[in-house]
């Protein structure tokens, strides 16, 4: 798994999601805004860790 994917999975797990990113993307009601918020939070988390 590459580092970016690891950061995304870390963010998802912090939100209580225990599956892979694909099922998260396909969850009923998921929006593009949800995906962008996930990426923004992932970037903040990685930056805070110095990555």
N, CA, C and O of each residue as an XYZ file, in Angstrom:
204
protein
N       0.861     -1.168      0.000
C       0.000      0.000      0.000
C       0.906      1.230      0.000
O       1.875      1.288      0.757
N       0.600      2.194     -0.831
C       1.450      3.383     -0.838
C       1.087      4.312      0.320
O       0.056      4.147      0.971
N       1.929      5.259      0.551
C       1.765      6.132      1.721
C       0.473      6.938      1.683
O      -0.188      7.084      2.711
N       0.098      7.466      0.517
C      -1.137      8.252      0.420
C      -2.351      7.401      0.783
O      -3.233      7.847      1.517
N      -2.389      6.191      0.270
C      -3.506      5.301      0.587
C      -3.537      4.977      2.076
O      -4.606      4.884      2.679
N      -2.367      4.808      2.656
C      -2.305      4.525      4.093
C      -2.874      5.686      4.902
O      -3.553      5.467      5.905
N      -2.605      6.906      4.479
C      -3.151      8.070      5.192
C      -4.665      8.147      5.045
O      -5.368      8.479      5.999
N      -5.169      7.840      3.851
C      -6.614      7.847      3.648
C      -7.275      6.793      4.530
O      -8.296      7.060      5.163
N      -6.697      5.602      4.570
C      -7.265      4.531      5.396
C      -7.205      4.910      6.884
O      -8.119      4.586      7.642
N      -6.148      5.582      7.294
C      -6.045      6.037      8.684
C      -7.163      7.014      9.007
O      -7.774      6.930     10.073
N      -7.434      7.935      8.098
C      -8.519      8.897      8.309
C      -9.871      8.191      8.360
O     -10.699      8.488      9.222
N     -10.092      7.258      7.436
C     -11.356      6.528      7.448
C     -11.529      5.760      8.759
O     -12.616      5.754      9.336
N     -10.478      5.124      9.222
C     -10.572      4.363     10.475
C     -10.844      5.286     11.656
O     -11.541      4.905     12.597
N     -10.294      6.507     11.610
C     -10.562      7.456     12.694
C     -12.035      7.861     12.720
O     -12.546      8.323     13.741
N     -12.708      7.681     11.583
C     -14.141      7.993     11.473
C     -15.007      6.757     11.702
O     -16.228      6.808     11.550
N     -14.372      5.655     12.065
C     -15.118      4.448     12.367
C     -15.338      3.515     11.185
O     -16.013      2.495     11.328
N     -14.789      3.839     10.028
C     -14.953      2.987      8.853
C     -13.882      1.909      8.881
O     -12.696      2.225      8.980
N     -14.274      0.649      8.796
C     -13.320     -0.455      8.897
C     -13.133     -1.220      7.596
O     -12.405     -2.212      7.568
N     -13.768     -0.785      6.530
C     -13.677     -1.462      5.235
C     -12.701     -0.698      4.340
O     -12.039      0.237      4.791
N     -12.617     -1.090      3.097
C     -11.745     -0.421      2.134
C     -12.409      0.833      1.571
O     -13.580      1.102      1.841
N     -11.657      1.587      0.794
C     -12.149      2.849      0.250
C     -13.276      2.648     -0.771
O     -14.192      3.468     -0.835
N     -13.228      1.582     -1.564
C     -14.255      1.342     -2.578
C     -15.658      1.294     -2.000
O     -16.540      2.012     -2.471
N     -15.887      0.457     -0.979
C     -17.215      0.436     -0.367
C     -17.603      1.786      0.253
O     -18.779      2.150      0.255
N     -16.634      2.516      0.771
C     -16.926      3.846      1.317
C     -17.462      4.746      0.198
O     -18.452      5.455      0.382
N     -16.795      4.710     -0.967
C     -17.222      5.528     -2.109
C     -18.628      5.182     -2.571
O     -19.382      6.059     -2.992
N     -18.980      3.899     -2.492
C     -20.272      3.444     -3.002
C     -21.384      3.441     -1.961
O     -22.514      3.058     -2.267
N     -21.086      3.856     -0.755
C     -22.113      3.849      0.295
C     -23.270      4.752     -0.121
O     -23.048      5.838     -0.655
N     -24.499      4.312      0.120
C     -25.667      5.126     -0.249
C     -25.596      6.524      0.373
O     -25.310      6.683      1.560
N     -25.857      7.507     -0.446
C     -25.881      8.884      0.023
C     -24.533      9.584      0.023
O     -24.455     10.770      0.343
N     -23.465      8.870     -0.333
C     -22.128      9.482     -0.351
C     -22.083     10.516     -1.461
O     -22.564     10.261     -2.565
N     -21.519     11.663     -1.186
C     -21.470     12.749     -2.166
C     -20.028     13.121     -2.494
O     -19.089     12.710     -1.812
N     -19.880     13.899     -3.545
C     -18.558     14.414     -3.897
C     -18.012     15.290     -2.770
O     -16.809     15.292     -2.509
N     -18.898     16.032     -2.104
C     -18.458     16.857     -0.971
C     -17.900     15.989      0.155
O     -16.935     16.375      0.814
N     -18.498     14.826      0.378
C     -17.971     13.894      1.387
C     -16.560     13.447      1.024
O     -15.675     13.388      1.877
N     -16.364     13.134     -0.255
C     -15.047     12.683     -0.716
C     -14.009     13.791     -0.575
O     -12.880     13.538     -0.153
N     -14.387     15.011     -0.926
C     -13.454     16.134     -0.786
C     -13.137     16.411      0.679
O     -11.996     16.730      1.014
N     -14.119     16.295      1.543
C     -13.878     16.497      2.977
C     -12.933     15.417      3.507
O     -12.076     15.694      4.347
N     -13.091     14.193      3.016
C     -12.187     13.118      3.419
C     -10.756     13.439      2.994
O      -9.821     13.285      3.781
N     -10.588     13.882      1.758
C      -9.244     14.221      1.283
C      -8.655     15.396      2.044
O      -7.475     15.373      2.395
N      -9.449     16.414      2.304
C      -8.959     17.566      3.072
C      -8.504     17.137      4.468
O      -7.447     17.558      4.938
N      -9.297     16.308      5.119
C      -8.943     15.832      6.462
C      -7.694     14.968      6.419
O      -6.860     15.030      7.322
N      -7.563     14.161      5.370
C      -6.382     13.311      5.221
C      -5.132     14.155      5.045
O      -4.092     13.869      5.638
N      -5.234     15.192      4.232
C      -4.093     16.095      4.011
C      -3.701     16.768      5.320
O      -2.515     16.856      5.638
N      -4.676     17.242      6.078
C      -4.374     17.875      7.369
C      -3.703     16.899      8.331
O      -2.746     17.254      9.019
N      -4.216     15.658      8.376
C      -3.655     14.643      9.268
C      -2.192     14.350      8.888
O      -1.325     14.296      9.760
N      -1.929     14.164      7.615
C      -0.571     13.859      7.152
C       0.365     15.052      7.412
O       1.500     14.869      7.851
N      -0.113     16.254      7.142
C       0.708     17.455      7.364
C       1.037     17.607      8.852
O       2.161     17.952      9.217
N       0.048     17.347      9.694
C       0.268     17.437     11.139
C       1.334     16.430     11.595
O       2.053     16.677     12.563
N       1.429     15.310     10.898
C       2.417     14.285     11.220
C       3.766     14.559     10.526
O       4.711     13.781     10.666
N       3.843     15.656      9.790
C       5.098     16.017      9.149
C       5.319     15.350      7.799
O       6.456     15.263      7.334
N       4.260     14.880      7.169
C       4.395     14.196      5.877
C       3.892     15.060      4.774
O       3.923     14.658      3.611
